[in-house]
């Protein structure tokens, strides 16, 4: 028959219900009419709603774990072969003492050769070289002077440098200057040749005392022939054909006539009714058989000769003067 009560810290508890014996005397409900879950909930509620005493185990009563009850030590797996056994202190000392400094093979070979071949430059111990005495540093001024002297000694002489680097020859420069001067002279002569008739007319006009000019238009195949002639108040220039005997002369003289006076005093007495009158740019031109006459700004212009000048050529000459 099992024990019905349990004594803990001097208090007796019912082994079936877990309640103190004083409460366990109360009549308990029938086991068949109460469900297990309801009975368990009822017991739990009664236990936790009441103040409970400490149930800490007494260490003096609990027995120590024996070797048989301790957790067995982990055994080493037979598959682990990579790591060496843990060395002891004696093994550590032996390993450290056995380590020797390594020497490069080339250094070993050099040491062997030096040991095999006796040195011919060995000197006795009593003739050992004394350590060189330390010299005092040179002053900055001395070092500077020495550097300057060394640089001057290494530098080539001035005469040799002058011989090696000769200046440019003067002959090419003289030739270039002469060529440029000749080109300028030729160019000036060409322009002078082109402007010579105009310059000659300017000089002749200054000598004659009138405002004469050189025509900028000249009929094709005709050019100035001979010098520009002048008299007091009159300048004349002759144009001749380049491939024939034909020529014409342009005369410029001071006059007080107007176009009507020219017609009455020059055209009718000389050409009669056979003259042709044409006006170009405000200038009234009278022409007859390659000859012509007109007046402009107090200057009387005449064209005389045997050149077969057309009316358009005569107009071109008149408007270009």
C-alpha positions in Angstrom: 0.0 0.0 0.0 1.5 3.4 -1.1 2.2 6.3 1.3 -0.8 8.7 1.5 1.1 11.7 3.1 4.4 13.5 2.4 6.3 15.7 5.0 8.3 18.6 3.6 10.0 21.1 6.0 7.8 20.0 8.8 4.5 20.3 6.9 2.5 17.2 6.0 0.9 17.2 2.5 -1.5 14.7 1.0 0.4 12.7 -1.6 -2.6 12.4 -4.0 -4.0 16.0 -3.9 -0.8 17.9 -2.9 -2.7 19.9 -0.2 -1.9 20.2 3.4 -3.4 17.5 5.6 -5.8 19.9 7.2 -7.5 20.6 3.9 -7.2 17.1 2.7 -9.7 16.0 5.5 -12.5 17.6 3.4 -14.5 15.1 1.5 -13.3 14.9 -2.1 -15.6 14.4 -5.0 -15.9 11.0 -6.6 -13.3 10.2 -9.1 -15.7 8.7 -11.6 -17.9 11.9 -11.8 -15.0 14.4 -12.3 -13.1 14.5 -15.5 -9.3 14.4 -15.4 -8.9 17.8 -17.1 -11.4 19.4 -14.6 -9.7 17.8 -11.6 -6.3 19.0 -12.9 -7.5 22.5 -13.4 -9.1 22.6 -10.0 -5.8 21.4 -8.3 -3.7 23.9 -10.2 -6.0 26.7 -9.2 -5.9 25.8 -5.6 -2.1 25.5 -5.6 -1.3 28.8 -7.3 -3.9 31.0 -5.5 -2.4 30.2 -2.2 0.9 31.4 -0.8 3.5 28.6 -1.1 6.7 28.1 0.9 10.1 27.8 -0.7 10.8 24.4 -2.2 14.6 25.0 -2.7 16.6 21.8 -2.3 18.9 21.6 0.6 22.4 21.3 -0.7 23.6 19.5 2.4 21.0 16.8 1.7 21.6 16.4 -2.1 24.4 14.0 -2.9 27.3 14.9 -5.1 27.5 13.4 -8.6 29.8 10.4 -8.7 32.2 9.6 -11.5 29.8 7.0 -12.9 27.1 9.6 -13.2 29.4 12.3 -14.8 29.2 13.0 -18.5 31.8 10.8 -20.3 34.7 12.7 -21.9 34.6 13.1 -25.7 36.8 10.6 -27.5 39.0 11.6 -30.4 37.8 10.6 -33.8 40.1 8.1 -35.6 39.6 10.1 -38.9 41.5 13.1 -37.5 45.2 12.7 -38.5 46.1 16.2 -39.6 47.0 17.8 -36.2 50.0 16.7 -34.1 49.6 15.9 -30.4 49.8 18.8 -28.1 53.5 19.2 -27.2 54.7 19.2 -23.7 57.1 21.8 -22.1 60.1 19.6 -22.7 59.2 19.2 -26.3 58.8 22.9 -26.7 62.2 23.6 -25.3 63.8 21.0 -27.5 62.1 22.4 -30.6 63.2 26.0 -29.9 66.8 24.9 -29.2 66.9 22.9 -32.5 66.0 25.9 -34.7 69.0 27.3 -36.4 69.4 30.4 -38.6 69.1 29.6 -42.3 71.7 30.8 -44.8 71.1 31.5 -48.5 72.8 28.9 -50.7 74.7 31.5 -52.7 76.0 33.0 -49.4 77.0 29.5 -48.3 78.9 28.9 -51.6 80.7 32.3 -51.3 81.7 31.5 -47.7 83.1 28.1 -48.8 85.2 29.7 -51.5 86.5 32.3 -49.2 87.4 29.6 -46.6 89.1 27.4 -49.3 91.1 30.3 -50.9 93.6 32.0 -48.6 93.6 35.7 -48.8 96.7 37.2 -50.3 96.0 40.7 -49.0 96.0 39.6 -45.4 98.2 41.8 -43.3 99.7 40.9 -39.9 97.9 41.9 -36.9 100.7 44.3 -35.9 100.4 46.1 -39.3 96.6 46.5 -39.0 95.4 49.7 -40.6 94.6 52.4 -38.2 91.2 54.0 -38.4 91.2 57.1 -40.6 91.2 60.3 -38.6 88.1 62.3 -39.1 88.8 65.5 -41.1 87.1 68.7 -40.3 84.4 69.9 -42.8 85.5 72.5 -45.3 84.1 76.0 -45.0 81.4 77.0 -47.4 83.5 79.7 -49.0 86.3 77.1 -49.8 83.8 74.7 -51.3 82.3 77.5 -53.5 85.7 78.5 -54.8 86.6 75.0 -55.6 83.4 74.5 -57.5 84.0 77.7 -59.5 87.5 76.7 -60.3 86.4 73.2 -61.5 83.7 74.7 -63.7 86.1 77.2 -65.3 88.6 74.4 -65.9 86.0 72.3 -67.7 84.5 75.1 -69.7 85.9 75.6 -73.2 88.0 78.6 -74.0 86.4 81.7 -75.5 88.6 81.6 -78.5 87.6 78.0 -79.3 84.0 78.9 -78.9 84.3 81.9 -81.2 85.9 79.7 -83.8 83.4 77.0 -83.5 80.3 79.3 -83.6 81.0 81.7 -86.4 78.5 84.4 -87.1 76.4 84.2 -90.2 78.2 85.2 -93.4 77.7 88.7 -94.6 77.6 87.6 -98.3 74.1 86.1 -98.3 72.8 89.1 -96.4 74.3 91.5 -99.0 72.9 89.4 -101.8 69.4 89.4 -100.3 69.5 93.2 -99.8 70.7 93.7 -103.3 68.0 91.4 -104.7 65.3 93.2 -102.8 66.6 96.6 -103.9 66.6 95.5 -107.5 63.1 94.1 -107.3 61.9 97.4 -105.8 63.7 99.3 -108.5 62.2 97.2 -111.3 58.7 97.5 -109.7 59.1 101.3 -109.4 60.3 101.5 -113.0 57.4 99.6 -114.2 54.9 101.8 -112.4 56.8 104.9 -113.6 56.6 103.6 -117.1 52.8 103.1 -116.8 52.4 106.6 -115.3 54.9 108.4 -117.4 52.4 109.9 -119.8 50.3 111.2 -116.9 53.4 112.6 -115.2 54.5 114.2 -118.5 51.1 115.8 -118.9 51.2 117.1 -115.3 54.6 118.6 -115.9 53.5 120.2 -119.2 50.3 121.5 -117.7 52.3 123.1 -114.9 54.6 124.8 -117.4 51.7 125.9 -119.6 49.6 127.2 -116.7 46.4 125.2 -117.5 44.6 122.3 -115.8 45.4 119.7 -118.6 44.9 115.9 -118.0 45.7 112.7 -119.7 42.8 110.6 -121.0 42.2 107.4 -119.1 40.5 105.9 -122.1 42.4 105.3 -125.4 41.1 103.6 -128.5 42.5 100.1 -129.0 45.6 100.0 -131.1 46.7 103.6 -130.3 49.4 104.7 -127.9 51.1 108.0 -127.0 53.8 108.8 -129.5 56.5 111.3 -128.6 56.8 113.8 -125.8 53.9 115.9 -124.5 54.2 119.3 -126.1 53.1 122.5 -124.4 52.9 126.3 -125.1 51.7 129.1 -123.0 48.1 128.2 -122.2 48.1 125.0 -124.4 49.1 121.3 -124.1 49.0 118.8 -126.9 49.7 115.0 -127.1 49.9 112.8 -130.2 48.6 109.2 -130.4 49.6 107.0 -133.3 48.4 103.6 -134.4 50.6 100.6 -133.4 50.2 99.0 -136.9 49.7 101.8 -139.3 50.3 105.5 -140.2 47.1 106.8 -138.7 47.3 109.2 -135.8 45.3 111.9 -134.0 46.3 114.7 -131.7 44.4 115.9 -128.6 44.9 119.6 -127.8 43.8 121.3 -124.6 43.7 125.2 -124.3 42.2 127.9 -122.2 38.9 129.3 -123.7 36.0 131.5 -122.6 33.6 129.9 -125.1 30.6 127.9 -124.3 28.9 125.2 -126.5 27.0 127.8 -128.5 30.1 129.9 -129.1 32.1 126.8 -130.1 29.4 126.0 -132.7 29.3 129.6 -134.1 33.0 130.4 -134.1 34.6 127.0 -134.7 32.2 124.3 -136.1 30.3 126.3 -138.7 33.2 128.2 -140.2 35.4 125.0 -140.4 33.0 122.2 -141.1 29.8 123.9 -142.2 26.6 121.9 -141.9 28.4 118.5 -142.1 29.1 118.2 -138.4 27.4 115.8 -136.0 26.2 117.0 -132.5 26.0 114.6 -129.6 25.6 115.2 -125.8 27.3 112.8 -123.3 27.3 113.4 -119.5 26.3 117.1 -120.0 29.1 117.7 -122.5 28.1 118.8 -126.1 30.4 117.2 -128.6 30.7 118.2 -132.2 32.3 115.6 -134.5 33.2 115.5 -138.2 35.1 112.8 -140.1 37.1 111.5 -137.0 37.7 115.0 -135.7 35.9 116.5 -132.7 35.6 119.7 -130.6 33.9 120.5 -127.2 34.4 122.8 -124.2 34.3 121.9 -120.5 35.2 124.0 -117.4 37.0 126.7 -119.5 39.1 124.2 -121.4 38.6 123.8 -125.2 39.4 120.2 -126.3 40.1 119.4 -130.0 40.8 116.1 -131.7 42.5 116.4 -135.1 44.1 113.8 -137.4 43.5 111.1 -140.0 42.5 108.3 -137.6 39.1 106.9 -138.4 37.7 107.4 -134.9 34.0 106.4 -134.4 31.5 108.4 -132.5 31.7 106.0 -129.5 35.5 106.3 -129.3 35.2 110.1 -129.4 32.7 110.0 -126.6 35.0 107.8 -124.6 37.9 110.2 -125.0 35.8 113.2 -124.1 34.4 111.7 -120.9 37.8 110.4 -119.7 39.5 113.8 -119.8 
